[in-house]
Amino acid sequence: MVNGDLKTDVVVIGSGISGLTAAALLARKGREVMLIERTARPGGALKRFKRQGISFDVGFHYSGCLGDGEILAVLWDYLGVRDRLEIRQFPPEGYDELNISGCAQPVRAYFNYVQLAEELQRIFPVERAAIGAYLDKVRDICQEIPFYNLDLPLSPFLRGIKERPPSLAEYLRSITANPQLQAALAAPAFLYGVLPEAAALPVHASVAHGFYQGAYTIDGGGQAVVDAYLQVLARAGARVLTGNRVTKVLAAQGRVAGVVTEREEVIACREVIYTGHPAAVPAMVPASLFRPIYLKRLQELQNTCSMYAVFAVPEGDKVPSPDWVNYYQLPAGLDLVARHREGSLARRSLMMTSPERRDTGSLREPNRGIILLSPAFWSEGERFWDSTPRNRPPAYKAWKEEVAGEMLAAARRQWGARYGALRPLAVGTPLTFRDELAAPEGAAYGAQHSLLQHNPTARTRLPGFWLSGQSTLMTGVVGAALAGLVSAGEILELENTWEEVRQCR
Ligand SMILES: Cc1cc2nc3c(=O)[nH]c(=O)nc-3n(C[C@H](O)[C@H](O)[C@H](O)COP(=O)(O)OP(=O)(O)OC[C@H]3O[C@@H](n4cnc5c(N)ncnc54)[C@H](O)[C@@H]3O)c2cc1C
């Protein structure tokens, strides 16, 4: 170890769900942990923000895997997080309403297999065989994944050599030629950000299955999750440092020896878990200890697309009732984002959701927030790449107003009857996500989990240096939490950790 100003067993870099999970697991097992976050508030994409007294979630609108016996609920039980949360399942009148171009009526994608199958068969009566084959396939794939079949050991799944699976697009084309049904079955790709041509069928299945088994919301949204973790960490004696970026990982005698922060503090430690985007790793580590090709691969990982986000309220003071439907506008076929990079946003996928309206905590005021999300491409903000939140040029504001105007117009055309006119309170662009989350290209879900590349694993060549976060194992709140479990598990002994966690079933 180096002689540092500070000393700890493990430094966890980044306080999103992945870092919080890794830190909580290690602290629970008696390790001295320091969690370091570059921004002023911990929580990464889970943080809520307020505008004009109205709360908005950024990166947590709904999740699967939170029912009894499901992996995120089990993990949160193990960590003591679940008891601190009010988790609620979407009721039977909750679903993803898929408005697919060319489809005479919206498809209600229910959050359970039976209702979903019935709805798909009602709308696509001649496609019964394709619908059955798809749903069986998704379930079969997930039977082989330990996070869904908790009887399985973890290591063979993580270390096994996998054959190239079919892409989601190849598979869907093999079972149906109906473009509207293809879009309905591909829709969960919106939740991991890879186009069906590049998405591996098992990745799609692992995200879709989570939601086909049930969708959940949490009172207080992502912020409540962050607050619960912080309480758990405080009880276990873990330290959380905010507003402090880690700039270097130090090594001595061939293993991790500490980190350096932007304030020039040296923190001595023997283990480091880095949960940010892997592209930042080459600049942080002693390059001579890594193979150049590995560092190049990290730098060149292809990213998921970014998002435009409009955070709005309905005009007027109507007291809101909870809305358990997430509304999607999707193109038919397999080009889920509708890659019309030029011109109007009108033909791109669009999601409208209102997670904060579902909070029922008696102490919380009724919320009125509505969120619109649409895929965005990094190149679209090129003229602003050099700017930071402190020095955006006036043209940036005009661009945001233009984007918001187009998305609000599309929402009004599609769902105008639902909320009437919406007034925007904040707008997010790829630049917002880059600067807030340290996400290269503003990538919404980190590096793509796609057939085009191998995402890095937790292990690296430098003993004591581990990777985690949504760009490693899997994306989404569930995927990133599990990435935290895996990297902390690698330090503690993977299979024992897995055994302890799954005993909380
Ligand atoms: C608009 C949007 C909507 C989404 N909706 C959903 C949803 O409804 N359901 C769902 O399951 N998922 C959703 N997601 C995805 C989900 O939010 C993410 O997959 C997950 O939160 C990522 O967690 P993470 O810990 O890997 O990364 P992050 O939450 O990004 O955390 C990484 C943290 O590391 C910090 N960091 C980076 N580098 C350093 C450094 N050098 N030093 C110190 N700190 C550093 C960053 O500041 C950041 O706080 C959404 C994402 C977006 C963007």
The ligand as a Gaussian input file, in Angstrom:
#p B3LYP/6-31G(d) Opt

LIG

0 1
 C      -33.343000       8.420000     -18.895000
 C      -33.092000       7.066000     -18.289000
 C      -34.182000       6.293000     -17.908000
 C      -33.967000       5.035000     -17.319000
 N      -35.051000       4.304000     -16.885000
 C      -34.849000       3.116000     -16.253000
 C      -35.932000       2.383000     -15.704000
 O      -37.096000       2.816000     -15.746000
 N      -35.674000       1.176000     -15.117000
 C      -34.407000       0.675000     -15.037000
 O      -34.229000      -0.427000     -14.501000
 N      -33.352000       1.357000     -15.534000
 C      -33.542000       2.571000     -16.123000
 N      -32.471000       3.277000     -16.587000
 C      -31.121000       2.679000     -16.481000
 C      -30.582000       2.736000     -15.055000
 O      -30.851000       4.002000     -14.473000
 C      -29.072000       2.498000     -15.083000
 O      -28.811000       1.318000     -15.815000
 C      -28.439000       2.330000     -13.698000
 O      -28.969000       3.262000     -12.778000
 C      -26.926000       2.500000     -13.822000
 O      -26.317000       2.364000     -12.572000
 P      -24.731000       2.424000     -12.441000
 O      -24.416000       2.350000     -10.988000
 O      -24.103000       1.437000     -13.338000
 O      -24.299000       3.846000     -13.056000
 P      -24.631000       5.372000     -12.607000
 O      -25.957000       5.472000     -11.924000
 O      -24.417000       6.189000     -13.827000
 O      -23.518000       5.669000     -11.537000
 C      -22.160000       5.843000     -11.848000
 C      -21.648000       6.916000     -10.904000
 O      -20.228000       6.949000     -10.969000
 C      -19.824000       8.292000     -10.822000
 N      -18.449000       8.358000     -11.317000
 C      -18.008000       8.077000     -12.568000
 N      -16.667000       8.239000     -12.640000
 C      -16.258000       8.627000     -11.400000
 C      -14.977000       8.954000     -10.846000
 N      -13.847000       8.907000     -11.580000
 N      -14.911000       9.321000      -9.533000
 C      -16.035000       9.370000      -8.771000
 N      -17.280000       9.079000      -9.258000
 C      -17.380000       8.708000     -10.558000
 C      -20.848000       9.055000     -11.640000
 O      -20.882000      10.429000     -11.278000
 C      -22.136000       8.310000     -11.259000
 O      -22.761000       8.901000     -10.123000
 C      -32.646000       4.544000     -17.150000
 C      -31.557000       5.334000     -17.524000
 C      -31.767000       6.592000     -18.072000
 C      -30.584000       7.447000     -18.418000

